[in-house]
């Protein structure tokens, strides 16, 4: 019985975390930050330096 209750608690915590991530994903600044960080994109007013080897 205790294992079922712990699984339910863990599932509720995971659902709460997913709800938080969904609400973050709706925020335009979060989307922009993810694009900049994970897709190596640059902002509209950012300077880009390219160095040749």
Buried (B, 14 or more C-beta within 10 A) or exposed (E): EEEEEEEEEEEEEEEEEEEEEEEEEEEEEEEEEEEEEEEEEEEEEEEEEEEEE
